[in-house]
Amino acid sequence: MDVLRKKIESCLHILDLRTKGTNIKDLSWLNDFCAALLEFSTLVHSSLSSHKQSETADMVCLCLSQIMICIRQVEGMGKLGCSTSVSASHQYFLDRIRWCLERLLHLYTNGEAAAAVPERSFLKLIDSSLDALAWFSSHNENTSLSSNILESPEEIVSVSQQLRSNIDTVLSQALGFANVSLPQDKRALSALCQKVIRECNAFQKECQFPKVSSESYYSNLKLKAMTLEQALCQLEDFINDALLRLVFNCFVDFDKFSVEKIRNVLRNSLEDEAMADEFIADFDVNIDRATQIGIFAIAFAPNLKLKTMIRSCLASFESLDTSLIPSLQANGSDLHSDILEQHFNEEVGKFKMALQEIIDSRALLGCYFEILTTGITAVEKSYNKAKLEDLSQMSLVLLEHFQLEVNRQVLRETKDQLGEEYFQQLIRILRECKAILIYASQVEPQRIIKRFKILRTILRKLQNCIGSGKQREDDFPHPLGVHVAEDPKDFNASKEDLKQFSGLTSGQTSILYVSERRGRINRTKDPNQEPNNDMKSQKQKPNGNLLKRESLRTVMFKRQNIAESRKLYNSISNQSADLEITDILDQLTGMSNGYFEC
């Protein structure tokens, strides 16, 4: 521990010396820094591999990933000169390196107590809760529950209390997800959470007054446990479906509300600031959605490598949260915003790729089939070209999915390679759908809709040939009504129960950095406010997105004219500094991959 701490202090010392310098082009210090970092990484690699400290490993890998990202950015900026914009970018990445080093120093100074909180993901908590309920639901009339599972009434109460703690956390995560989910999913998620609360309360009430001598007590307990199991499974199933629907919208919105488009809107809407504010609010909403998706994706990631990649992307989003948009709004900061924009786009690309590797191919196809069917039905009732364009854009998520080799292998493994054949048919019909929309004004709406119906047919064939036999052909996600057919009186009565989660749903714990904007919003929030009041008070847009309250970034930074500047940053990747930095980073990356796979 002491050796690791000294290596980190050595890195911080080198960074302190660099901070006192003024010449950005002087990168000689970076060789020494990377060499010291490599020594630390080599030692920590051996330590983590031998002790299997999972919580510590997560934080160390996240910090090292962020440091390596920032080092590459600093190295590239060495060729850009010493302008004010470059200096701002240079300092931004140095500050992030310092933040990560200090986090590591704190970790190895205070030991395990400083490690990240043990993962309590939605998935693990659901599994743990269902396992606990299985103790009660497995009771049969011929065998006493207490003799087989729980030895005393006090133990029954203790298990029920721990179960309630787990379910409280599950509900807080579910409601946090509901705050950024699609409008059509919000009420369903709220109703399902209320149902879980009711059943959990009923189960706990039954546990509080055990009658050990009464067989009817155990029968009632079994019934309450089975009902709560069903409610939890419904909530989990619905979140899985809602999560995939959100992925499609989030990926499309990364292009729809890109940084480049925000730049153009700011440049061209100086007389209409409301339009720019609206565009920025949409961008903010999408980042929050990506964060929620990432939090769930971490729980589903099959290995530490993918988990760290997703965490690193979320940490980058967190850091850019209060820097990227202000750099677009501030005067004379074009080059700085170019650097941050490229960094953001790189992180978005890695984030999407990691998610595509985690998502199940059959589930993704089934979700798009549901979205496409709903869209076609709506367009048949009232023709809307924009809706069809959104459906066409969402289909690109499928193409990106099967570009990855691990997902392409799924197609090759289908019987007679029908998956490959249907996928090629899917590509052709998607091209036809996009082409016909270009000339939509010259084509009858029914002919356009017919192309999308053909797309739906091919999509169904492709999904059926993947993992056939594992799921019935008609096993698609159930409509919302199946899950939320609750009594309106129960819905209103349970709102009071949701208030206890208001403090838990206001925002997730930060991934790595402190986000100033979200921190201020959370501090000003009324603790007595209902958890979903945010959604009710926000204006809903025609495309289904919710506008946030006025962004603090708009309040803090006066919009000014954005001066034109040379796109110097685009040439960074083609310029190579005469340093050992890249070789050292390659060693770090290779070593990390070796640890990730072990």
C-alpha positions in Angstrom: 0.0 0.0 0.0 2.8 2.4 0.9 4.7 1.7 -2.3 1.6 2.3 -4.4 0.9 5.6 -2.6 4.5 6.8 -3.2 4.2 6.1 -6.9 1.0 8.2 -7.1 2.7 11.0 -5.1 5.5 10.8 -7.6 3.0 11.3 -10.5 1.4 14.2 -8.7 4.8 15.8 -8.1 5.6 15.7 -11.8 2.2 17.1 -12.6 2.8 20.0 -10.1 6.1 20.9 -11.7 4.3 20.9 -15.1 1.6 23.2 -13.8 4.2 25.8 -13.0 5.4 25.8 -16.6 3.8 28.0 -19.3 5.0 26.4 -22.5 2.4 24.0 -23.7 4.7 22.7 -26.5 7.2 21.5 -23.9 6.1 17.9 -23.5 9.4 16.5 -22.0 7.7 16.2 -18.6 5.1 13.8 -20.1 7.7 11.1 -20.7 8.6 11.2 -17.0 4.9 11.2 -16.0 4.0 8.2 -18.2 7.1 6.3 -16.9 6.0 6.9 -13.3 2.4 5.9 -14.2 3.6 2.7 -15.8 5.5 1.8 -12.7 2.3 2.4 -10.6 0.2 0.4 -13.0 2.5 -2.6 -13.1 2.5 -2.8 -9.3 -1.3 -2.3 -9.0 -1.9 -4.9 -11.7 -0.1 -7.5 -9.6 -1.9 -6.4 -6.5 -5.4 -6.6 -8.0 -4.8 -9.9 -9.8 -3.6 -11.5 -6.5 -6.2 -10.1 -4.1 -9.2 -9.9 -6.4 -10.4 -6.7 -4.8 -13.4 -6.1 -7.1 -14.5 -2.7 -5.7 -10.9 -1.4 -5.7 -10.3 -2.8 -9.1 -13.3 -1.0 -10.6 -12.2 2.4 -9.3 -8.5 1.9 -10.2 -9.3 0.8 -13.7 -11.7 3.7 -14.2 -9.1 6.3 -13.0 -6.4 4.8 -15.1 -8.6 4.8 -18.2 -9.5 8.4 -17.7 -5.8 9.3 -17.1 -4.8 7.6 -20.4 -7.5 9.4 -22.3 -6.4 12.7 -21.0 -2.7 12.0 -21.6 -3.4 11.3 -25.3 -5.3 14.6 -25.5 -2.5 16.6 -23.8 0.1 15.0 -26.1 -2.0 16.0 -29.2 -2.3 19.6 -28.0 1.5 19.9 -27.9 1.5 20.8 -31.6 -1.2 23.4 -31.5 0.7 26.3 -30.0 0.0 28.4 -26.9 -3.2 30.2 -27.8 -5.8 31.0 -25.1 -8.2 28.3 -26.4 -5.5 25.6 -26.4 -4.4 26.7 -22.9 -8.0 26.2 -21.7 -8.2 22.8 -23.2 -4.8 21.9 -21.9 -5.7 22.9 -18.4 -9.0 21.1 -18.6 -7.4 17.7 -19.2 -4.6 18.4 -16.7 -7.3 19.0 -14.0 -8.9 15.7 -14.9 -5.6 13.9 -14.5 -5.1 15.5 -11.1 -8.6 14.6 -10.0 -8.0 10.9 -10.9 -4.6 10.8 -9.2 -6.0 12.4 -6.0 -8.8 9.8 -6.1 -6.3 7.0 -6.3 -4.2 8.6 -3.6 -7.2 8.7 -1.3 -8.0 5.1 -2.1 -4.5 3.9 -1.2 -4.2 6.2 1.8 -7.5 5.1 3.5 -7.5 1.5 2.2 -10.7 -0.3 1.5 -12.8 2.3 3.2 -12.1 4.7 0.4 -13.1 2.2 -2.3 -16.2 2.6 -4.3 -19.4 1.5 -2.6 -20.0 -2.2 -3.4 -22.2 -2.5 -6.4 -25.9 -2.7 -5.7 -27.1 -2.9 -9.2 -30.8 -3.2 -10.1 -30.1 -6.7 -11.5 -28.3 -8.0 -8.4 -30.9 -6.5 -6.1 -33.8 -8.1 -8.0 -32.0 -11.5 -8.0 -31.3 -11.2 -4.3 -34.9 -10.3 -3.5 -36.3 -13.1 -5.5 -33.9 -15.6 -3.8 -35.1 -14.4 -0.4 -38.8 -14.7 -1.4 -38.1 -18.2 -2.7 -37.5 -19.3 0.9 -41.2 -18.4 1.6 -42.8 -19.3 -1.6 -41.2 -22.8 -1.6 -43.2 -23.7 1.5 -45.6 -26.7 1.2 -48.3 -27.9 3.5 -46.5 -31.1 4.4 -43.4 -29.4 5.7 -43.0 -26.6 8.2 -41.4 -23.5 6.8 -39.6 -22.7 10.0 -38.1 -26.1 10.3 -36.6 -26.0 6.8 -35.7 -22.5 6.2 -36.1 -20.1 9.1 -35.7 -21.3 12.6 -37.5 -18.5 14.5 -40.1 -15.8 14.1 -37.4 -13.2 14.7 -35.4 -14.6 11.7 -38.5 -14.2 9.5 -38.8 -10.6 10.5 -35.1 -10.0 10.0 -35.2 -11.4 6.4 -38.3 -9.4 5.6 -36.5 -6.2 6.8 -33.5 -6.9 4.6 -35.8 -7.7 1.8 -37.5 -4.3 2.2 -34.1 -2.6 2.2 -33.3 -4.2 -1.1 -36.7 -3.4 -2.6 -36.4 0.2 -1.5 -33.1 0.5 -3.5 -34.7 -1.3 -6.5 -37.6 1.2 -6.5 -35.3 4.2 -6.2 -33.4 3.0 -9.3 -36.6 2.2 -11.2 -38.0 5.7 -10.4 -34.7 7.3 -11.3 -34.9 5.5 -14.7 -38.6 6.6 -15.0 -37.6 10.3 -14.8 -35.7 10.0 -18.1 -37.7 7.2 -19.8 -40.0 7.8 -22.8 -43.3 9.5 -22.0 -45.4 6.4 -22.8 -43.4 4.3 -20.3 -43.5 6.8 -17.4 -47.0 6.1 -16.0 -46.5 2.3 -16.5 -43.2 2.4 -14.5 -44.8 4.5 -11.7 -47.8 2.1 -11.5 -45.6 -0.9 -11.3 -43.5 0.7 -8.6 -46.6 1.4 -6.6 -47.7 -2.2 -7.1 -44.4 -3.4 -5.7 -44.8 -1.1 -2.7 -48.3 -2.4 -1.9 -47.3 -6.0 -2.1 -44.1 -5.4 -0.1 -46.1 -3.7 2.6 -48.6 -6.5 2.7 -45.7 -9.1 2.9 -44.0 -7.2 5.7 -47.2 -6.8 7.6 -47.7 -10.6 7.4 -44.2 -11.2 8.7 -44.6 -8.9 11.7 -47.1 -11.1 13.5 -46.0 -14.7 13.1 -48.1 -17.5 14.5 -45.7 -20.3 14.6 -48.3 -22.9 15.6 -50.6 -21.9 12.8 -50.2 -23.6 9.4 -52.4 -21.0 7.9 -49.8 -18.4 8.7 -47.2 -20.1 6.5 -49.8 -20.5 3.7 -50.6 -16.8 3.9 -46.9 -15.9 3.9 -46.4 -18.1 0.9 -49.2 -16.3 -1.0 -47.9 -12.8 -0.1 -44.4 -13.9 -1.2 -45.6 -15.2 -4.5 -47.6 -12.0 -5.2 -44.6 -9.9 -4.4 -42.4 -12.1 -6.7 -44.8 -11.6 -9.5 -44.8 -7.8 -9.0 -41.0 -7.7 -9.0 -40.8 -9.8 -12.2 -43.3 -7.5 -13.9 -41.2 -4.5 -13.0 -38.0 -6.1 -14.2 -39.5 -7.3 -17.5 -41.0 -3.9 -18.2 -37.7 -2.0 -17.4 -35.9 -4.4 -19.8 -38.3 -3.5 -22.6 -38.4 0.2 -21.7 -34.6 0.3 -21.6 -34.2 -1.0 -25.1 -36.8 1.5 -26.4 -34.8 4.2 -24.7 -31.6 3.0 -26.4 -33.1 3.5 -29.9 -34.2 7.0 -29.0 -31.0 7.9 -27.3 -28.8 6.7 -30.2 -30.9 8.7 -32.7 -30.8 11.8 -30.5 -27.0 11.7 -30.4 -27.2 12.6 -34.1 -30.3 14.8 -33.9 -28.9 17.0 -31.1 -25.2 16.7 -31.9 -22.6 19.2 -30.7 -22.1 20.4 -34.3 -25.8 21.2 -34.6 -25.8 23.0 -31.3 -22.9 25.1 -32.6 -24.9 26.0 -35.8 -28.0 26.8 -33.8 -26.1 29.1 -31.5 -24.5 30.8 -34.5 -27.7 31.2 -36.4 -30.1 32.0 -33.6 -28.7 35.0 -31.9 -32.0 36.8 -32.2 -34.0 33.7 -31.0 -32.3 32.5 -27.8 -35.3 30.4 -26.9 -34.6 28.1 -29.8 -31.0 27.6 -28.8 -32.1 27.0 -25.2 -34.5 24.3 -26.3 -31.9 22.6 -28.4 -29.5 22.6 -25.4 -32.2 21.2 -23.2 -32.8 18.3 -25.6 -29.0 17.6 -25.5 -29.1 17.6 -21.7 -32.0 15.2 -21.6 -30.2 12.8 -23.9 -27.0 12.8 -21.8 -29.2 12.0 -18.7 -30.8 9.2 -20.7 -27.4 7.9 -21.8 -26.2 8.0 -18.1 -29.2 5.9 -17.0 -28.7 3.4 -19.8 -25.0 3.2 -18.9 -25.8 2.5 -15.2 -28.0 -0.5 -16.2 -25.5 -1.6 -18.8 -22.7 -1.8 -16.3 -24.8 -4.4 -14.4 -25.3 -6.5 -17.5 -21.6 -6.2 -18.8 -20.0 -9.7 -19.0 -16.5 -8.6 -18.0 -14.5 -5.8 -16.3 -13.2 -4.5 -19.6 -16.7 -3.6 -20.9 -17.7 -2.3 -17.4 -14.7 0.0 -17.3 -15.3 1.2 -20.8 -18.9 2.2 -20.0 -17.9 3.8 -16.7 -15.1 5.7 -18.4 -17.6 7.0 -21.0 -20.1 8.1 -18.3 -17.2 9.8 -16.4 -16.2 11.7 -19.5 -19.9 12.8 -20.1 -19.9 13.8 -16.4 -16.8 15.9 -16.8 -17.9 17.5 -20.0 -21.4 18.3 -18.6 -20.4 21.8 -17.4 -17.6 22.5 -19.9 -18.8 21.5 -23.4 -21.8 23.7 -23.9 -20.3 26.8 -22.2 -17.3 26.4 -24.5 -19.7 26.8 -27.5 -21.4 29.8 -25.9 -18.3 31.7 -24.7 -16.7 34.2 -27.1 -13.4 33.3 -28.7 -13.3 29.7 -27.6 -13.9 27.9 -30.9 -10.7 25.8 -30.8 -11.4 24.8 -27.2 -14.9 23.8 -28.2 -13.5 21.8 -31.2 -11.2 19.9 -28.9 -14.0 19.1 -26.4 -16.4 18.2 -29.2 -14.0 15.7 -30.8 -13.4 14.2 -27.3 -17.2 14.0 -26.7 -17.8 12.3 -30.1 -15.0 9.8 -29.4 -16.6 8.9 -26.1 -20.1 8.6 -27.7 -18.6 6.2 -30.3 -17.0 4.0 -27.6 -20.2 4.1 -25.5 -22.4 3.0 -28.4 -20.0 0.2 -29.3 -19.8 -1.1 -25.7 -23.6 -1.1 -25.5 -24.0 -2.9 -28.8 -21.7 -5.7 -27.6 -23.8 -6.2 -24.4 -27.3 -6.0 -26.0 -28.9 -9.3 -27.0 -29.4 -9.5 -30.7 -32.8 -11.1 -30.6 -34.1 -8.8 -27.9 -32.9 -5.7 -30.0 -34.7 -7.0 -33.1 -37.8 -7.7 -31.1 -37.8 -4.2 -29.6 -37.5 -2.6 -33.0 -40.2 -4.9 -34.4 -42.5 -3.5 -31.6 -41.5 0.1 -32.3 -42.0 -0.4 -36.1 -45.4 -2.0 -35.7 -46.6 0.8 -33.4 -45.2 3.4 -35.8 -46.8 1.8 -38.9 -50.2 1.6 -37.1 -50.0 5.3 -36.2 -49.0 6.4 -39.7 -51.8 4.4 -41.3 -54.3 6.3 -39.2 -52.6 9.7 -39.8 -49.8 9.9 -42.3 -46.7 11.6 -40.9 -43.5 11.6 -42.9 -41.4 12.7 -39.9 -42.5 9.6 -38.0 -41.3 7.4 -40.8 -38.0 9.2 -41.0 -37.5 8.5 -37.3 -38.3 4.8 -37.8 -35.8 4.7 -40.7 -33.1 6.4 -38.6 -33.7 4.0 -35.7 -33.1 1.1 -38.1 -29.4 2.2 -38.3 -29.0 1.0 -34.7 -29.6 -2.5 -36.0 -26.9 -2.0 -38.7 -24.4 -0.7 -36.2 -25.3 -3.7 -34.0 -24.4 -6.3 -36.6 -21.2 -4.5 -37.6 -19.5 -5.9 -34.5 -17.9 -9.3 -35.1 -19.4 -10.8 -31.9 -22.9 -10.0 -33.1 -22.2 -10.9 -36.7 -21.2 -14.4 -35.5 -24.8 -14.7 -34.2 -26.0 -14.5 -37.8 -23.4 -17.0 -39.1 -24.6 -19.5 -36.5 -28.2 -19.6 -37.7 -29.4 -22.7 -39.6 -28.2 -22.7 -43.2 -26.9 -19.2 -42.5 -30.4 -17.8 -43.0 -29.5 -15.0 -40.6 -26.9 -13.6 -43.1 -29.4 -13.9 -46.0 -32.2 -12.1 -44.1 -29.7 -9.4 -42.9 -28.7 -8.6 -46.4 -32.4 -8.4 -47.3 -32.9 -6.1 -44.4 -30.1 -3.8 -45.6 -31.7 -3.6 -49.1 -35.2 -2.8 -47.9 -33.8 -0.2 -45.5 -32.1 1.5 -48.5 -35.4 1.4 -50.3 -37.2 2.9 -47.4 -34.7 5.8 -47.1 -34.8 6.3 -50.9 -38.6 6.5 -51.1 -38.7 9.0 -48.2 -36.5 11.3 -50.2 -39.1 11.5 -52.9 -42.1 11.2 -50.6 -43.8 14.2 -52.1 -44.0 12.4 -55.4 -45.2 9.0 -54.1 -48.5 7.9 -52.7 -48.4 7.4 -48.9 -49.7 3.9 -49.2 -46.7 2.9 -51.3 -44.3 4.3 -48.7 -46.0 2.5 -45.9 -45.9 -0.7 -47.9 -42.1 -0.6 -48.0 -42.0 -0.3 -44.2 -44.4 -3.3 -43.9 -42.0 -5.3 -46.0 -39.2 -4.2 -43.7 -41.3 -5.5 -40.7 -41.8 -8.8 -42.4 -38.1 -9.3 -43.1 -37.3 -8.2 -39.5 -39.7 -10.8 -38.1 -38.0 -13.5 -40.2 -34.5 -12.4 -39.0 -35.6 -12.4 -35.4 -37.2 -15.8 -35.7 -34.1 -17.5 -37.1 -31.9 -16.2 -34.4 -32.1 -18.4 -31.3 -35.1 -20.2 -32.7 -36.6 -22.6 -30.2 -35.6 -20.4 -27.2 -38.7 -18.2 -27.5 -42.1 -18.7 -29.1 -42.7 -16.8 -32.3 -45.4 -14.7 -30.8 -43.4 -13.9 -27.6 -43.0 -10.2 -28.1 -43.0 -7.6 -25.3 -46.5 -7.2 -23.9 -48.5 -4.0 -24.4 -48.5 -1.5 -21.6 -52.0 -2.3 -20.5 -51.1 -5.9 -19.5 -48.7 -4.6 -16.9 -50.6 -1.6 -15.5 -54.3 -2.6 -15.3 -54.5 -1.2 -11.8 -57.4 0.4 -10.0 -57.2 4.2 -10.3 -58.0 4.5 -6.6 -54.9 2.3 -5.8 -52.8 4.5 -8.1 -53.7 7.7 -6.3 -53.5 6.1 -2.8 -50.0 4.8 -3.5 -48.6 8.2 -4.4 -48.0 8.8 -0.7 -45.8 5.7 -0.6 -43.6 7.0 -3.4 -42.7 10.1 -1.4 -40.2 8.2 0.7 -38.1 7.7 -2.4 -37.9 11.4 -3.3 -34.4 11.7 -1.8 -33.2 8.7 -3.7 -34.5 9.5 -7.2 -33.2 13.0 -7.6 -30.0 11.8 -9.1 -27.6 8.9 -9.2 -24.3 8.9 -7.4 -21.6 10.5 -9.5 -19.5 8.1 -11.6 -16.2 9.9 -10.9 -16.4 13.7 -11.2 -18.6 16.3 -9.4 -21.1 17.8 -11.9 -21.7 21.4 -11.0 -25.0 21.7 -12.9 -26.6 18.6 -11.5 -25.3 19.3 -8.0 -26.9 22.7 -7.9 -30.2 21.3 -9.2 -30.2 18.7 -6.5 -29.5 21.2 -3.8 -32.4 23.4 -4.8 -34.9 20.6 -5.0 -37.7 20.5 -2.5 -37.2 17.4 -0.3 -41.0 17.1 0.1 -41.7 17.1 -3.6 -43.0 14.0 -5.2 -40.4 12.0 -7.1 -42.0 12.5 -10.5 -43.0 16.1 -10.1 -40.1 17.1 -12.3 -41.7 15.3 -15.2 -45.1 17.0 -14.5 -43.6 20.5 -14.4 -41.6 20.2 -17.5 -43.0 21.0 -21.0 -43.4 18.1 -23.3 -42.3 18.5 -26.9 -44.0 17.0 -29.9 -41.2 14.4 -30.3 -41.8 13.1 -26.8 -38.7 14.6 -25.2 -39.1 16.5 -21.9 -37.5 19.9 -21.6 -35.5 20.5 -18.5 -35.7 23.5 -16.4 -33.7 26.4 -17.7 -30.1 25.1 -18.0 -27.8 26.8 -15.5 -25.2 26.8 -18.2 -27.4 29.3 -20.1 -27.8 31.4 -17.0 -24.1 31.4 -16.1 -22.8 32.2 -19.6 -24.1 35.0 -21.7 -24.5 34.0 -25.3 -22.0 35.9 -27.5 -21.0 35.7 -31.1 -18.9 32.7 -31.9 -15.9 33.7 -34.0 -14.7 31.6 -36.9 -11.4 29.8 -36.3 -9.2 27.4 -38.2 -9.9 23.7 -37.6 -6.4 23.0 -36.2 -7.5 20.2 -33.9 -8.5 17.9 -36.8 -4.9 17.5 -37.7 -3.8 16.4 -34.2 -4.0 12.7 -35.0 -1.7 13.1 -38.0 1.0 14.8 -36.0 3.3 12.8 -33.8 5.5 14.1 -31.1 9.0 12.7 -30.8 8.3 11.1 -27.4 8.0 7.7 -25.8 4.5 8.5 -24.6 2.6 6.5 -27.2 4.7 3.4 -26.6 4.2 3.6 -22.9 0.5 4.1 -23.3 0.4 1.0 -25.5 2.1 -1.0 -22.8 -0.5 0.3 -20.3 -3.4 -0.6 -22.6 -2.0 -4.1 -23.3 -1.4 -4.7 -19.6 -4.9 -3.6 -18.7 -6.4 -5.8 -21.4 -4.5 -8.7 -19.9 -6.0 -8.0 -16.5 -9.5 -7.4 -17.8 -9.6 -10.8 -19.5 -8.3 -12.7 -16.5 
